[in-house]
Amino acid sequence: MVDEGTGTADAAARKRVQRGWCWYDWANSVFPTSVTTVFGSLYLTEVAANAAMADKATNGPNPCPADAAGNTDKLTNCDISVFGLHFPAGSLWGYLLSVATVVQVLIVPLLGAIVDRTGRKKPMLAFFAFGGSVATVAMSLVSGSNWGLGVVLFILGNIGYGTSVVVYYAFLTEIATADERDGLSARGWAFGYLGSGLALAIQLVVYLFRDSFGITAGNAAQIAYLLSGLWWAGFTLIPLRRLPSVTARRADAEPVTGSVLSAGFRELGATLREARAFPLTLAFLGTYLIYTDGISTVANVSAQYGREELKFEADVLITTILIVQFVAFLGGVLHGLVARRIGAKKTIMISLAVWVVVIGSAYFVQAGQQLQFYALAGGIGLVLGGTNALSRSLFSHMVPVGKEAQYFSVYEMGERATSWMGPALFAFMAGATGSYRYAIISLVIFFAVGLTLMYFVPVRRAIAAAGNPEPKIL
């Protein structure tokens, strides 16, 4: 709560803290956008393929067999091996994302329990943010054939990102009143899209004009990693200067005995057992996991849809990414303004209805029609950030006091643990129908089901059950 040891009871001081909090959205969003979405697969798979080609030259033709036409595609025909398992170099990024997700699911909830147990949110935010940014900077050193180093560094960066975001979310209840959280969360999310869009624009200038700079595509990707890590670390200094140094621990928390790690395991186990006492919070969480899977799937497959079904070149797809980033900033701000008028739940439901319309319209975009595709990107950007921003703030009302980091770790890791459903449906529909149009429109089901379930979630009862004050407008 804002008046429990945070030093933010004064409205002006609290606003300054809140503005500082928003800067971490600006700082960390560069990792999922630039490192994960754009440059990760672009560079690491190339390094892995080069390693396989070098292995072929040294050890014979087995790593890179030619196809029936006598050709060798190093991404699809060249195999790399990990722990005795062999797979095409082009598959590395997909497997890496899966492994990184599993590692996050196993580690982040435990770390969230440790944060709640100790109450040391600010030092933990600094540790994981700087740890993730250092790993990202170090990715710029990956070159030649040492793709294994890139794999390890990406996993470390992913852990730093996931854990720091959980701690960052947990600050929301400490620095904002019930009536302030929707607007604050929306501003932070919008600010994050603006920051990541600006960073990506700079990196893409370097990548697209690499010949003019006298560098290779690989060098441009390495520069992108370096800039991303420095961006993340540099802008993290702002929230660390403004956020409260001491936050409230649970009043009923037992003194830490033994190691912090063992205390964290006990805390996490107790939270998982006690969560059954808050079925309405879990109902909202289940609803969120359904529609956020649809959101993440659209973000991940839209480039594939544009490339394979609509036949757009890379420059169109890159432009589309930037459109989504900057429109998402406006969409986040708009969601905050609407929520202030009608409440977060109703705004989320309107946003999900817009998602249904936007994804439905994707089916009718004609191949080669850039303006139609850009308009579609604008529609996605309009609801992309705001839906998740308001979900974050609404969930914060339903979390028991002192359990914020743990519940937000379940919130984040639940999203990752269920994120396979949308891509699986997309891939199945594409294979079964032979058309990406049917695959993309099948994703409407996530938003339609989410909208229906959201209607029935008794938000006020969930907030009261968690023992938290209700915002005036819901």
C-alpha positions in Angstrom: 0.0 0.0 0.0 1.3 3.5 -0.7 1.3 4.6 2.9 3.1 1.6 4.3 6.7 2.5 4.6 7.2 3.7 1.1 7.5 7.5 1.8 5.1 8.3 -1.1 2.1 9.5 0.8 2.6 13.0 -0.5 0.9 13.2 -3.9 3.6 15.1 -5.6 6.3 12.8 -4.3 4.3 9.8 -5.3 3.9 11.1 -8.9 7.6 11.5 -9.1 8.1 7.9 -8.0 5.5 6.7 -10.5 7.2 8.6 -13.4 10.4 6.9 -12.4 8.7 3.5 -12.3 7.5 4.0 -15.9 11.1 4.3 -17.1 11.7 0.6 -16.5 9.2 -0.2 -19.1 11.2 2.0 -21.4 14.4 0.3 -20.4 13.5 -3.4 -20.5 11.2 -3.5 -23.6 14.3 -3.4 -25.8 15.1 -7.0 -24.9 11.9 -8.7 -26.1 11.7 -6.4 -29.1 15.2 -6.1 -30.5 17.0 -9.1 -29.0 14.3 -11.7 -29.0 11.9 -10.7 -31.9 14.3 -9.1 -34.5 18.0 -9.8 -34.1 18.1 -13.0 -32.0 17.1 -15.5 -34.7 18.7 -13.4 -37.4 22.2 -13.8 -36.0 22.5 -16.8 -33.7 21.1 -19.2 -36.4 23.7 -17.8 -38.8 26.5 -18.4 -36.4 25.3 -21.9 -35.7 25.0 -22.6 -39.5 28.6 -21.3 -40.0 29.8 -23.6 -37.3 28.1 -26.6 -39.0 29.6 -25.6 -42.3 33.1 -25.4 -40.7 32.5 -28.8 -39.1 31.6 -30.1 -42.6 34.9 -28.8 -44.0 36.8 -30.4 -41.1 35.1 -33.7 -40.6 33.5 -34.6 -43.9 30.1 -34.1 -45.5 27.8 -35.6 -42.8 26.9 -32.4 -41.0 25.6 -30.8 -44.2 24.2 -33.3 -46.7 23.0 -32.0 -50.0 19.3 -32.2 -51.0 17.9 -34.2 -54.0 18.9 -31.3 -56.3 22.5 -31.4 -55.0 22.2 -28.1 -53.1 23.1 -27.3 -49.6 21.1 -24.8 -47.6 23.2 -24.3 -44.5 20.1 -23.4 -42.3 18.1 -26.5 -43.2 20.7 -29.0 -44.4 23.5 -28.3 -41.9 23.1 -30.0 -38.5 24.4 -28.9 -35.1 24.5 -31.1 -32.0 23.8 -30.5 -28.3 24.3 -33.3 -25.8 24.3 -35.8 -28.6 21.1 -34.5 -30.2 21.4 -33.4 -33.9 19.0 -30.9 -35.5 19.2 -28.3 -38.4 20.9 -25.0 -37.6 17.8 -23.2 -38.7 15.9 -24.8 -35.8 18.2 -23.5 -33.1 16.2 -20.4 -32.4 12.9 -22.2 -31.9 14.5 -24.7 -29.5 16.3 -22.0 -27.7 13.1 -20.0 -27.1 11.5 -23.2 -25.7 14.4 -24.0 -23.4 14.6 -20.4 -22.2 10.9 -20.4 -21.4 11.2 -23.7 -19.4 14.1 -22.3 -17.4 12.1 -19.1 -16.7 9.1 -21.1 -15.5 11.3 -23.2 -13.1 13.3 -20.3 -11.7 11.3 -17.0 -11.7 8.5 -18.1 -9.3 11.2 -19.1 -6.7 12.9 -15.8 -7.1 9.6 -14.0 -6.7 9.1 -15.8 -3.4 12.5 -14.7 -2.2 11.7 -11.1 -3.1 8.5 -11.2 -1.1 10.2 -13.0 1.8 13.0 -10.4 2.1 11.0 -7.3 1.0 14.1 -6.2 -1.0 12.5 -5.3 -4.2 14.8 -2.5 -5.3 18.1 -4.4 -4.9 16.6 -7.4 -6.6 15.4 -5.2 -9.5 18.9 -3.8 -9.8 20.6 -7.2 -9.7 18.4 -8.9 -12.3 18.2 -5.8 -14.6 21.9 -5.3 -14.7 22.6 -9.0 -14.9 20.3 -9.3 -17.9 21.8 -6.2 -19.6 25.4 -7.5 -19.1 24.4 -10.8 -20.7 22.9 -8.9 -23.6 26.0 -6.7 -24.0 28.1 -9.9 -24.0 26.1 -11.3 -26.8 27.8 -8.8 -29.0 31.0 -10.8 -28.5 29.5 -13.9 -30.1 31.1 -14.5 -33.5 32.6 -17.1 -35.7 31.3 -20.5 -34.6 30.8 -20.0 -30.8 27.0 -20.2 -31.0 27.0 -22.1 -27.7 28.1 -19.0 -25.9 25.2 -17.1 -27.5 22.8 -19.7 -26.2 24.0 -19.4 -22.7 24.0 -15.6 -22.7 20.5 -15.4 -24.2 19.2 -17.7 -21.5 20.8 -15.6 -18.8 19.5 -12.4 -20.3 16.0 -14.0 -20.5 16.2 -14.9 -16.8 17.3 -11.3 -15.9 14.4 -9.9 -18.0 11.7 -12.2 -16.7 12.7 -11.8 -13.0 13.2 -8.1 -13.2 9.8 -7.6 -14.8 8.1 -9.6 -12.0 9.8 -7.4 -9.3 8.9 -4.3 -11.4 5.2 -5.3 -11.5 5.2 -6.0 -7.8 6.1 -2.3 -7.1 2.7 -1.3 -8.6 0.8 -1.9 -5.4 3.4 -0.1 -3.4 3.5 3.2 -5.3 0.0 3.7 -6.6 -3.5 3.9 -5.0 -6.2 1.7 -6.3 -7.6 4.5 -8.4 -4.2 5.3 -9.9 -3.0 1.9 -11.1 -4.9 1.6 -14.4 -3.6 4.9 -15.7 -0.1 4.3 -14.4 0.1 0.8 -15.8 -1.1 2.0 -19.2 1.4 4.9 -19.3 4.2 2.5 -18.4 3.3 0.0 -21.1 2.9 2.8 -23.7 6.2 4.3 -22.7 7.8 0.9 -23.1 6.6 0.6 -26.7 7.8 4.1 -27.5 11.3 3.3 -26.0 11.7 0.0 -27.8 10.4 1.5 -31.0 13.0 4.3 -30.9 15.8 1.8 -30.0 14.7 -0.5 -32.8 14.6 2.3 -35.3 18.2 3.2 -34.5 19.3 -0.4 -34.8 17.5 -0.9 -38.1 19.2 2.2 -39.6 22.5 0.5 -38.8 21.3 -2.8 -40.2 19.7 -1.5 -43.4 22.5 0.9 -44.2 25.3 -1.5 -43.1 27.0 -1.4 -46.5 27.4 2.4 -46.2 29.0 1.9 -42.7 31.3 -0.8 -44.1 30.0 -3.6 -41.9 28.4 -7.0 -42.4 24.9 -8.1 -41.4 26.4 -10.0 -38.5 28.3 -6.9 -37.3 25.0 -4.9 -37.4 23.3 -7.6 -35.2 26.3 -7.5 -32.8 25.9 -3.7 -32.6 22.2 -4.1 -31.9 23.0 -6.4 -29.0 25.5 -3.9 -27.6 23.1 -1.0 -27.9 20.2 -3.1 -26.4 22.2 -4.0 -23.3 23.5 -0.5 -22.8 20.0 1.0 -23.3 18.5 -1.5 -20.8 21.2 -0.8 -18.2 21.4 3.0 -18.7 17.7 3.7 -18.4 17.3 1.4 -15.5 19.2 3.9 -13.4 16.2 6.3 -13.5 13.7 4.0 -11.7 16.5 2.9 -9.3 17.0 6.5 -8.2 13.3 7.1 -7.7 11.8 3.9 -6.4 11.6 3.4 -2.6 14.6 1.6 -1.1 12.6 -0.2 1.6 9.2 -1.9 0.8 6.8 -3.6 3.1 7.1 -7.3 4.0 4.1 -9.3 4.8 3.1 -8.7 8.4 2.6 -12.5 9.0 5.9 -13.5 7.4 8.0 -15.6 9.6 11.6 -14.6 10.2 14.0 -16.0 7.6 15.7 -19.1 9.1 18.4 -21.0 7.2 19.3 -19.9 3.7 17.3 -17.4 1.7 16.9 -20.1 -1.0 15.3 -22.6 1.3 13.1 -19.9 2.8 12.1 -19.0 -0.8 11.1 -22.6 -1.5 9.0 -22.7 1.7 7.3 -19.4 0.8 6.5 -20.5 -2.8 5.1 -23.8 -1.5 2.9 -21.9 1.0 1.7 -19.5 -1.7 0.7 -22.3 -4.1 -1.3 -24.0 -1.3 -2.9 -20.8 -0.2 -3.8 -19.7 -3.8 -6.8 -22.1 -3.7 -8.4 -19.7 -1.2 -8.6 -17.1 -3.9 -10.5 -18.8 -6.7 -11.7 -15.6 -8.3 -8.2 -14.3 -8.6 -7.3 -17.6 -10.3 -10.4 -17.3 -12.5 -9.2 -13.9 -13.8 -5.7 -15.4 -14.3 -7.0 -18.3 -16.3 -9.0 -15.9 -18.5 -6.0 -13.7 -19.0 -3.8 -16.6 -20.0 -6.3 -17.5 -22.8 -6.4 -14.1 -24.5 -2.8 -13.2 -23.9 -1.8 -16.4 -25.7 -3.7 -15.0 -28.6 -2.0 -11.7 -28.4 1.5 -13.2 -28.2 0.7 -15.5 -31.1 -0.4 -12.7 -33.3 2.8 -10.8 -32.5 4.9 -13.8 -33.3 3.3 -15.0 -36.5 2.3 -11.8 -38.1 5.7 -11.5 -40.0 5.3 -15.1 -41.2 1.8 -14.3 -42.4 3.0 -11.3 -44.2 5.9 -13.1 -45.8 4.4 -16.5 -46.7 0.7 -15.6 -47.4 0.9 -11.9 -48.5 4.3 -12.2 -50.2 5.9 -9.1 -48.7 9.6 -8.4 -48.7 11.7 -7.8 -45.6 11.5 -4.0 -45.9 7.7 -4.1 -45.7 7.9 -6.4 -42.7 10.4 -4.1 -40.9 8.3 -1.1 -41.6 5.3 -3.0 -40.2 7.2 -3.7 -36.9 7.9 0.0 -36.4 4.3 0.9 -37.1 3.1 -1.5 -34.5 5.6 -0.2 -31.9 4.7 3.5 -32.3 0.9 2.9 -32.7 1.1 0.7 -29.5 2.3 3.8 -27.6 -0.8 5.7 -28.6 -3.0 2.7 -27.9 -1.6 2.3 -24.4 -2.3 6.0 -23.6 -5.8 5.6 -25.1 -6.6 2.6 -23.0 -5.6 4.4 -19.8 -7.9 7.3 -20.7 -10.8 5.1 -21.4 -10.3 3.0 -18.3 -10.4 6.2 -16.2 -13.9 6.8 -17.6 -15.4 3.3 -17.6 -13.0 1.1 -15.6 -10.4 -1.5 -16.5 -12.7 -4.5 -16.9 -15.0 -2.8 -19.4 -12.0 -1.4 -21.3 -10.4 -4.8 -21.6 -13.6 -6.2 -22.9 -13.9 -3.5 -25.6 -10.2 -4.1 -26.4 -10.9 -7.9 -26.9 -13.8 -7.1 -29.1 -11.5 -4.9 -31.3 -9.0 -7.8 -31.4 -11.8 -10.0 -32.8 -12.5 -7.5 -35.6 -8.8 -6.8 -36.4 -7.9 -10.5 -36.6 -11.0 -11.2 -38.6 -10.0 -8.5 -41.1 -6.5 -10.0 -41.5 -8.2 -12.8 -43.4 -9.2 -10.4 -46.2 -5.9 -8.5 -46.6 -4.9 -9.0 -50.2 -1.5 -10.2 -51.2 0.9 -7.4 -52.1 -1.3 -4.6 -50.8 1.0 -2.8 -48.5 -1.4 -0.1 -47.3 -3.9 -2.8 -46.2 -1.1 -4.6 -44.3 0.0 -1.3 -42.7 -3.6 -0.6 -41.7 -3.8 -4.1 -40.1 -0.6 -3.4 -38.2 -2.1 -0.1 -37.0 -5.1 -2.0 -35.7 -3.0 -4.5 -33.9 -0.8 -1.8 -32.4 -3.9 0.1 -31.1 -4.9 -2.8 -28.8 -1.5 -4.6 -28.4 -0.1 -2.7 -25.4 -3.3 -1.5 -23.8 -4.9 -4.9 -23.3 -1.9 -6.3 -21.3 -1.4 -3.0 -19.5 -4.8 -3.0 -18.0 -4.7 -6.7 -17.3 -1.5 -6.0 -15.2 -3.2 -3.3 -13.2 -6.4 -5.2 -12.7 -4.6 -8.3 -11.5 -2.7 -6.2 -9.0 -6.0 -5.5 -7.2 -6.7 -9.2 -6.7 -3.3 -10.1 -5.2 -3.0 -10.6 -1.4 -0.9 -8.0 0.3 2.8 -9.1 0.6 2.5 -11.7 -2.1 2.8 -9.4 -5.1 6.1 -10.8 -6.5 5.0 -14.4 -6.2 1.6 -13.8 -7.8 3.1 -11.7 -10.6 5.7 -14.4 -11.2 2.8 -16.9 -11.6 1.1 -14.4 -13.8 4.2 -14.0 -16.0 5.3 -17.7 -16.0 1.7 -18.9 -16.6 1.7 -16.8 -19.7 4.9 -18.5 -20.9 3.8 -22.0 -19.9 0.6 -21.7 -22.0 2.2 -19.8 -24.9 2.4 -22.9 -27.0 -1.3 -23.2 -27.6 -1.7 -20.3 -30.1 1.3 -21.3 -32.3 0.2 -24.9 -32.2 -3.3 -24.0 -33.5 -1.8 -21.7 -36.1 0.6 -24.4 -37.3 -2.2 -27.0 -37.3 -4.6 -24.9 -39.3 -1.9 -23.9 -41.8 -1.0 -27.5 -42.3 -4.5 -28.9 -42.4 -5.9 -26.2 -44.8 -2.8 -25.3 -46.8 -3.6 -21.6 -46.2 -2.2 -19.1 -43.6 -5.5 -17.2 -44.0 -7.4 -19.9 -42.2 -4.6 -20.2 -39.7 -4.7 -16.5 -38.8 -8.5 -16.3 -38.5 -8.5 -19.3 -36.2 -6.8 -17.2 -33.6 -10.0 -15.2 -33.1 -11.1 -18.0 -30.8 -8.7 -16.9 -28.1 -10.1 -13.4 -28.0 -13.7 -14.5 -28.3 -13.3 -17.0 -25.4 -11.4 -14.4 -23.4 -14.1 -11.8 -23.9 -16.8 -14.2 -22.8 -15.0 -15.4 -19.7 -14.1 -11.8 -18.7 -17.7 -10.9 -18.7 -18.4 -13.5 -16.0 -15.4 -12.8 -13.8 -16.7 -10.9 -10.7 -13.9 -8.5 -10.4 -15.2 -6.6 -7.3 -15.7 -9.8 -5.4 -12.2 -10.9 -6.3 -10.7 -7.7 -5.0 -12.7 -7.9 -1.8 -11.7 -11.5 -1.3 -8.0 -10.5 -1.5 -8.6 -7.9 1.2 -7.7 -4.9 -1.0 -9.5 -1.6 -1.4 -11.7 -1.3 -4.6 -11.0 1.4 -7.1 -14.0 3.7 -7.6 -14.5 2.7 -11.2 -14.2 -0.8 -12.5 
